[in-house]
Amino acid sequence: MEEKLREEFKTYNFDLNDHSWKEKLPSVTVEKSERIGNRPKISVIIANYNNSPYLERMMNSLVNQSIGIENLQILFVDDRSTDDSVDKVQTFMKKYPNIELYVLDENTGGAHGPRNVGLLNAEGEYLVILDADDWYDQKGLEIFYHSLEKSGDDMVFGGVVRSKNGQLELMTRAYNAQKSESLPISELPYDFYNWLGPQGNMIRHSLIKEHNLHFIDQRVADDVNFFYQALLFSKKISQVPEITTYVNRDDDNLSLSRNINENFLISWLRTLSYLIETYNDVEDIQRFITRRLEWILVDFTLRWDTNFGLNVNSIQKLRRLIELYLSDLDFDPNLYFSLDVYRYIWEYLKTKNDEKLLRFVGWHTLP
């Protein structure tokens, strides 16, 4: 591992033995509902920046949870929004208890800062991270809570539905194929890693505090790093078959394509590099890394609409960065790739067959 990469890990606060991330957060202005209960069962952390159109739906899903608003601590952390997000949350604060509004005094440029502010102020026995444009099923948090109370596990996953322009589809079949308790993570199928982020899970708060889990200081892959480590430290998880979470993917939701650039790629590769170095002896690391590689290959070789571009120069840049950050990759991803297209692309990259890769991509992406 090059010293340059170790310095990057330190700069972006990867090290779980380092608590300096707490001091690096901006100061906040805090408002709270008139009534704030003690010892909440669940803390809900919401990072927000200019999500005003979605906030009423999200907040209504929380104040109407079947487990009861009296059992929740809602931490809404705003990253200096320029819309009326704060006003909308303040309206809910006047009507409902247990809502806490944290407005950062300076913008952090990503969800990692607000989420870390939420972690420092969370008091619940269990914790969930909710994106500001997503929402929970009315029974979602109660289902999670009773599952962990019964199993004693540290993490539970439930069904996630993607909502796109009013059309709903199941997003994570691997999360809720069947009900299970104390499932070793070594037995999780490859498809489980199709999605690993804040959506559709709950974590025991003591696990987060014990291991100093926090969101790394970068806009991309901060959540995947956090939840993969939570998964590893949990060792065993529960799964429930019920739908718990709805994820917004409307056309008017900001597209990722314009954000797919060199910084996006480096952030992902830096995260994978850290996880490979730190958890190389974990049984499921190869499946997880390969699934993330599939995403990278799709975004940077099978898409023509990104700011990274798709040409010989961009392919050469992609390969150089993969060689730099994944030099410690000691297994063949071909063992796990779910489709032959990934095997072809990976082989072309490894053999520096750039022109052939471009022709293949051109053929593969034809209507």
C-alpha positions in Angstrom: 0.0 0.0 0.0 1.5 3.3 -1.1 2.1 6.0 1.5 0.0 8.4 -0.6 -3.0 6.2 -0.1 -2.5 6.0 3.6 -2.4 9.8 3.8 -5.6 9.9 1.8 -7.3 7.6 4.3 -6.2 9.9 7.1 -7.3 13.1 5.3 -10.8 11.7 4.7 -11.2 10.3 8.2 -11.4 6.6 7.4 -9.6 5.4 10.5 -12.0 4.1 13.1 -9.4 4.7 15.9 -9.4 8.4 15.1 -12.1 10.5 16.8 -11.0 13.8 15.2 -13.9 13.7 12.8 -16.0 15.0 15.7 -14.0 18.2 16.0 -14.0 18.9 12.3 -17.7 19.3 12.1 -19.1 22.9 11.7 -21.1 24.4 14.6 -24.9 24.2 14.5 -28.0 26.2 15.5 -30.5 24.0 17.3 -34.3 24.2 17.6 -36.5 21.5 19.2 -40.2 20.7 19.6 -41.7 22.1 22.8 -42.1 18.5 24.1 -39.0 16.3 23.9 -39.2 12.8 25.5 -36.5 10.8 27.3 -34.9 7.5 26.2 -36.3 7.2 22.7 -36.4 3.8 21.2 -35.3 4.9 17.7 -33.3 7.9 16.5 -34.0 8.9 12.9 -31.2 11.0 11.2 -32.2 13.0 8.1 -29.5 14.9 6.2 -31.0 17.6 4.0 -30.0 20.1 1.4 -32.8 21.7 -0.8 -35.2 18.8 -0.6 -38.3 21.0 0.1 -40.7 19.3 -2.4 -40.3 16.0 -0.7 -40.2 16.9 3.0 -43.9 16.9 3.7 -44.2 13.3 2.5 -41.1 12.2 4.4 -42.1 14.0 7.7 -45.7 12.7 7.5 -44.3 9.1 7.3 -42.4 9.7 10.5 -45.0 11.4 12.7 -47.5 8.8 11.7 -45.4 5.7 12.4 -47.3 2.9 14.1 -44.6 2.7 16.8 -45.6 6.2 17.9 -43.9 9.6 17.6 -43.4 9.4 21.4 -40.9 6.6 20.8 -38.9 8.4 18.2 -36.1 11.1 18.1 -36.3 12.8 14.8 -33.0 14.6 14.0 -33.4 16.8 10.9 -29.9 18.2 10.0 -29.9 20.9 7.4 -26.8 21.7 5.4 -27.5 25.4 4.8 -30.4 24.9 2.4 -31.3 27.8 0.1 -35.0 26.7 -0.2 -37.7 26.7 2.4 -36.8 23.3 3.9 -36.2 24.7 7.4 -39.6 26.5 7.3 -41.4 23.2 6.5 -39.7 21.3 9.3 -40.5 24.1 11.8 -44.2 23.7 10.9 -44.0 20.0 12.0 -42.1 21.0 15.1 -45.0 23.2 16.2 -47.5 20.3 15.9 -45.5 17.3 17.0 -43.0 16.4 19.8 -39.6 14.9 19.5 -38.4 16.8 16.4 -35.0 18.3 16.6 -33.7 20.8 13.9 -30.0 21.2 13.5 -28.9 23.9 11.0 -25.2 23.8 10.1 -23.5 27.2 10.2 -21.7 26.3 7.0 -22.3 24.0 4.1 -20.4 20.8 4.1 -21.1 19.9 0.5 -22.5 16.4 1.1 -24.6 14.2 3.4 -21.6 13.0 5.4 -21.4 16.2 7.6 -25.1 16.4 8.5 -25.2 12.6 9.2 -22.2 12.9 11.5 -23.9 15.7 13.4 -26.9 13.4 13.8 -24.7 10.6 15.1 -23.3 12.8 17.8 -26.8 13.8 19.0 -28.6 10.5 18.7 -29.9 9.0 21.9 -32.1 6.1 20.7 -31.4 2.5 21.4 -31.6 1.9 17.7 -30.7 4.2 14.7 -31.8 4.7 11.2 -30.5 7.0 8.4 -33.2 8.4 6.1 -32.7 10.4 3.0 -34.8 13.5 3.0 -36.7 12.5 -0.2 -37.4 9.0 0.9 -40.0 7.8 3.3 -41.1 4.8 5.5 -44.0 2.5 5.4 -46.3 3.3 8.3 -45.3 0.1 10.1 -41.7 0.2 8.9 -39.9 1.3 12.1 -42.1 -0.9 14.3 -41.2 -3.9 12.2 -37.5 -3.2 12.4 -37.7 -2.6 16.2 -39.5 -5.8 17.1 -37.2 -7.8 14.8 -34.1 -6.6 16.7 -35.7 -6.9 20.1 -36.6 -10.5 19.4 -33.4 -11.6 17.7 -30.8 -9.6 19.7 -29.0 -9.0 16.4 -27.3 -5.6 15.7 -28.7 -5.0 12.3 -31.9 -5.8 10.4 -32.8 -5.4 6.7 -36.3 -5.1 5.2 -38.0 -4.7 1.8 -37.2 -1.5 -0.2 -39.5 -0.2 -3.0 -38.3 2.2 -5.7 -40.8 4.9 -6.6 -40.4 6.5 -10.0 -43.1 8.9 -11.3 -45.8 7.0 -9.4 -44.7 3.5 -10.5 -43.5 1.2 -7.7 -41.1 -1.7 -8.0 -39.3 -3.9 -5.5 -35.7 -2.8 -5.2 -33.9 -5.3 -3.0 -35.2 -8.9 -3.3 -32.1 -10.2 -1.5 -33.1 -8.2 1.6 -36.4 -9.8 2.1 -36.6 -13.1 0.3 -37.5 -14.8 3.6 -37.6 -14.1 7.3 -34.4 -14.9 9.0 -32.7 -14.2 12.3 -29.0 -14.4 13.3 -27.9 -15.0 9.7 -24.1 -15.0 9.4 -22.9 -12.4 6.9 -20.7 -15.1 5.3 -23.9 -16.7 4.0 -25.3 -13.5 2.4 -25.7 -14.1 -1.4 -24.0 -12.0 -4.0 -27.3 -10.2 -4.8 -27.4 -8.9 -1.3 -24.8 -6.3 -2.3 -26.9 -5.0 -5.2 -27.7 -2.2 -2.8 -26.1 -1.3 0.5 -26.8 2.1 1.9 -29.1 3.8 4.4 -32.3 2.5 2.8 -34.2 -0.4 4.4 -32.2 -1.1 7.6 -31.8 -0.4 11.3 -28.7 -0.6 13.5 -28.3 -1.1 17.2 -26.9 2.2 18.4 -24.3 0.7 20.8 -22.6 -1.0 17.8 -22.0 2.4 16.2 -20.7 3.9 19.4 -18.5 1.0 20.3 -16.7 1.0 17.0 -16.6 4.8 16.4 -18.5 4.3 13.2 -19.0 7.6 11.2 -19.3 8.9 7.7 -16.0 9.5 5.9 -15.4 13.1 4.7 -16.3 12.6 1.0 -19.5 13.1 -1.0 -19.4 9.7 -2.6 -19.4 6.2 -1.1 -19.5 7.6 2.5 -22.7 5.6 3.2 -21.6 2.4 1.6 -18.4 2.5 3.7 -20.4 3.1 6.9 -23.0 0.4 6.3 -20.5 -2.2 5.1 -18.5 -1.7 8.3 -21.7 -1.9 10.4 -22.5 -5.2 8.6 -19.1 -6.6 9.4 -19.2 -5.7 13.1 -22.7 -7.1 13.4 -21.4 -10.5 12.2 -25.0 -11.7 12.1 -28.1 -9.9 10.8 -31.9 -10.3 10.7 -34.1 -9.9 7.6 -37.8 -9.3 7.4 -40.1 -9.9 4.4 -42.2 -6.8 4.8 -41.8 -3.6 2.8 -40.3 -1.0 5.1 -38.9 1.8 3.0 -39.7 3.8 -0.2 -36.9 5.3 -2.2 -37.6 8.3 -4.5 -36.3 8.0 -8.0 -38.6 10.5 -9.8 -37.3 12.1 -13.0 -37.2 15.5 -11.2 -34.9 14.0 -8.6 -31.3 15.1 -9.5 -29.6 12.8 -11.9 -26.3 11.3 -10.9 -24.9 11.3 -14.4 -23.7 14.9 -14.3 -21.8 14.1 -11.0 -20.1 11.1 -12.5 -16.6 12.5 -13.0 -13.0 11.8 -12.0 -13.6 12.8 -8.3 -16.6 10.5 -8.2 -14.4 7.6 -9.5 -11.5 8.4 -7.1 -13.9 8.5 -4.1 -15.2 5.1 -4.9 -11.8 3.5 -5.6 -10.4 5.1 -2.4 -13.2 3.6 -0.4 -12.7 0.1 -1.9 -9.0 0.4 -1.4 -9.4 1.1 2.3 -11.9 -1.7 2.8 -9.6 -4.2 1.0 -6.6 -3.3 3.1 -8.5 -3.2 6.4 -10.8 -6.2 6.0 -8.9 -8.5 3.7 -9.5 -11.5 5.9 -13.3 -11.2 5.9 -15.1 -14.0 4.0 -17.6 -11.9 2.1 -15.2 -9.0 1.1 -14.7 -10.4 -2.4 -18.4 -10.5 -3.2 -18.8 -7.0 -1.9 -15.9 -5.6 -3.8 -16.9 -7.3 -7.0 -20.4 -5.9 -6.8 -19.0 -2.4 -6.4 -16.7 -2.9 -9.3 -19.7 -3.8 -11.5 -21.1 -0.3 -10.7 -17.9 1.4 -11.5 -17.6 -0.5 -14.8 -21.2 0.5 -15.7 -20.7 4.1 -14.8 -17.3 4.6 -16.5 -17.4 2.3 -19.5 -21.0 1.7 -20.4 -22.4 5.2 -20.2 -21.8 8.0 -22.7 -23.7 10.7 -20.8 -21.3 11.4 -17.9 -18.9 14.2 -17.2 -16.1 11.6 -17.2 -16.5 10.9 -20.9 -16.0 7.7 -22.9 -13.0 7.7 -25.2 -9.5 6.2 -25.3 -8.1 8.9 -22.9 -10.8 8.3 -20.3 -10.4 4.6 -20.5 -6.6 4.9 -20.0 -7.3 7.2 -17.0 -9.8 4.7 -15.5 -7.2 1.9 -15.8 -4.4 4.0 -14.2 -6.7 4.8 -11.3 -7.7 1.2 -10.8 -4.1 0.2 -10.9 -3.3 2.8 -8.2 -6.1 2.2 -5.8 -6.7 -1.5 -6.3 -3.1 -2.7 -6.5 -3.8 -4.9 -3.4 -6.7 -6.7 -5.1 -5.6 -10.4 -4.6 -8.5 -12.2 -6.2 -10.0 -12.5 -9.7 -13.4 -10.6 -9.9 -14.3 -12.9 -12.8 -15.2 -15.5 -10.2 -18.2 -13.3 -9.1 -19.2 -11.0 -11.9 -22.9 -11.5 -12.5 -22.8 -10.9 -16.3 -20.4 -11.7 -19.1 -20.3 -8.0 -20.1 -18.3 -7.2 -16.9 -15.9 -10.0 -17.6 -15.2 -8.7 -21.1 -14.7 -5.1 -19.9 -12.5 -6.2 -17.1 -10.3 -8.3 -19.4 -10.0 -5.4 -21.9 -8.9 -3.1 -19.2 -6.4 -5.5 -17.7 -4.9 -6.2 -21.2 -4.9 -2.5 -22.2 -7.0 -3.2 -25.2 -8.6 0.2 -25.3 -9.7 0.4 -28.9 -11.4 -3.0 -28.7 -13.1 -2.0 -25.5 -14.5 1.1 -27.2 -15.8 -1.0 -30.1 -17.3 -3.5 -27.7 -19.1 -0.8 -25.7 -20.4 0.8 -28.9 -21.9 -2.6 -30.0 -23.2 -3.4 -26.5 -25.0 0.0 -26.1 -26.8 -0.1 -29.5 -30.6 0.0 -29.2 
